[in-house]
Amino acid sequence: MNTSGPAADDVRADGLRLLPFRGLRYVPERVGSLAAVTSPPYDVVVRPDGLHHLESADPHNIVRLILPQAVIAGARHRKAAVTLDRWLADGILAPDPEPALYVYEQHGDGILQRGVIGALELSDPAQGIVLPHEDVMPHVVEDRAALMRTTAANLEPLLLTYRGDGDGAADVIERTVQRDPLLSTTTEDGFHHRLWSVTDPAELATVTAGLADHQALIADGHHRWATYLRLREEHASPSPWNYGLVLLIDTARYPLRVRAIHRLLNRLPVADALAAVGDGFRVRRVEGPLPAALESLASAAAEGNAFLLTGAGTFHLVDRPDPELIARTVRTDRPEAWRTLDATVLHATLLDHLWHIPDAPEHISYIHDTAAAVEQAERRGGTAVLMHPVREEVVRDLARQGVTMPRKSTSFGPKPATGLVLRSLALD
């Protein structure tokens, strides 16, 4: 990593240290459109339909790097590396001429988000600089590590949030967006995206100093953060692997939305799921269509744990768990806020105790899109467990206590579009 950026040695060791890098970006003249080569983050792409849709949008869509397709895992990762090398050789992707921080803006659906993309120095959770709030799945970390190791690239930025206090970083962002952007595009979801580079030494120094006193919460990208830490351990320091690509958003200025991530139980029909609940919860059939059923879920969630089970064309509200059942199944060595999380009760009481569902990909899929979860439950004859979102303050408070939530408990957004800027470790 080029640490010659301004004020790099003046940053406090106990705060965020964000450095410029030479971004890899698509050459607009070599692709159909910038929108056609972007993708949601790898874990938001609904497979196989979403994957096929993105692959057909443009032969150079970034999904061919973040979700390469082959029968054997190792072959998939090698395929991504070969594809990346070919796109660089053919001028599809090209590095920017000098290291930069990148101001990123997206707006749509009534929300405006602005932040800064850079290479963040990695830190362990015990240091309290970057706070995870969810557990991770080892097989996903292993897959992401193999992909990053083989491509020697950070292909998509993590989404991190911090609470600013009028620091200089915000001033730089607001000044930068008054200039003409490097790129501007509108993706098919209706969101508008713009990207600027910041290369002026004084502006870079201002951002660096402004972030140095802050800690960040991982909003999206726990598996990739765990991957960054694993790969750092594999390389002697100092090394480009000591840093990872992130987007930092000041949520005091630009609040994010927090949505739920739903569970699809691939091998459990909804009738069997409801029967196994027994007297442990109240079970009621609620009327559709989906928006009306979700309103019933929201009303029940305001009073306690609640889940909406759907499959076979029906919706059932499962709520009001038996307190004795919760006492027997949920561990007691965690704060009350953790013990009463919907995700905690779902995994400890329903999935583990009542349904006996193994925590393996063939049994449980994690789906961000509500309609897609319902559709796939119908198609597979399984059960979609629809969740109600957690409030951001609950997430942040638990993270500050060093308490991680069950995996895939939250979905912060909007998430950055993948493919607007990449980081090659070979350039650092």
C-alpha positions, 0 to 999 in steps of 0.5 A: 500500500502506498502510505505516502498519502498526506498525513498518513503517519499523523493518524491516531492508531486507535481510529479509522485510517483511510488511504487513497488507492489507484482504483480500477474502473470500467472504460465507458467506451469499451462496454455497453453502458456503466449500468449494464456492467454493475451488480448488487453485492454478491450476497444480494444477487438472487440465484439463479435468475438474478445471476443469469439476468446480470450475465446477459446484461453485458458480457463484461458484467462484474458478476462474472468476477464476484460470482464466477460460474464453474462446477468446481470451486477452485475452477470458479476462482481461477476463472475470475482471475483469468477474466480480470486479467483479460479485461485489463489486457483488453482495456475493459478495465483500467487503473486511474493514473494516481491514488485517490479517495472516491466520493460516492453518491447514490439517490433514489426511492426517497433516499440520498446517500453520500460517502467516501471509498478508500483502502481502510487499515484493518483492525481486530474487533478487540481494538474497537475501531471497526465493530462487527455486529453479526456472526459469519458462516465459515464456508462463505469466508473460505469462498470469499478468501479463495476468490480474493486470494486468486484475483488479488483484488477487492472487487466490491466495497464493504459498507461501513457507517460512522457518526460524524460530528461536523468533521472535515471529511464531510466538508470535503464530500460536500465540496467534491459533489459540486464538481463534474463526476468521473461517472454518472449512471442510473441502474435498473432499480432506478437509483442514480450513482455518481463517483468523484476522485479526490487527489488534492493533498490538502483535501486528502489530509482533511479527510484522513484527519476527520476520520481519525477519531471515529469508530465504524460499524460494519453495516454490510460485508461481515464475511468480506471483513472476516476475509480481509482479516484472514488474508492479512494474517497470510501475508507479512506486514507491511503489505497491501493485504493490511487494507481493505476496500470500504465505503464509509457513510456518516449516518448522522448526515445520511441515515441508512435504512435497515431491512430484514434478511429472510430465511428460506427453509428449502426442505421444510414444507410450511405445513410441517413447520407449523405443525412442529411449532405446537404450543410454543407460539401463537399461530394465526393464519393472516390474509394476503396479498404480501403487503397486507401480510407484512403489515400484520407482521409489523403490528405483531413485531411491535409487541414482541417476537414475530415471524411470518411463515409462507409457502403453499399460497398461505401466510401464517403469523407465528408470535407470542412465544412461550416464556418457558420455552424461550428460557430453555432454548435461548442462552442466558449469558448475553444481554437482554437486548440480544436474547429478545432479538427475533433472529436469536429466537428464530435460530435458537428456538425455532430452527434448532429446537423445534424444527431441527434444521441444520445450519447448512446452505442446502437447508437454509438460504438467506434472501434479502428480497421479500417477494423473491423469498416468497416465490422461491418457497412456492417453487421449492415447496419449502417455507419462507420465514419473513422477518421484521427489521431491527432498529439501527440503535439496537445494532450499534449498542450491541456492537459497542458491547462486543456482542454479535447478532446471529448471522444475517440479522440485518440488511443496511441500505442502500448498498453500493453498486458493485463495479463502479470502482475496484481495488487491485492489490498489485497496484498498491 
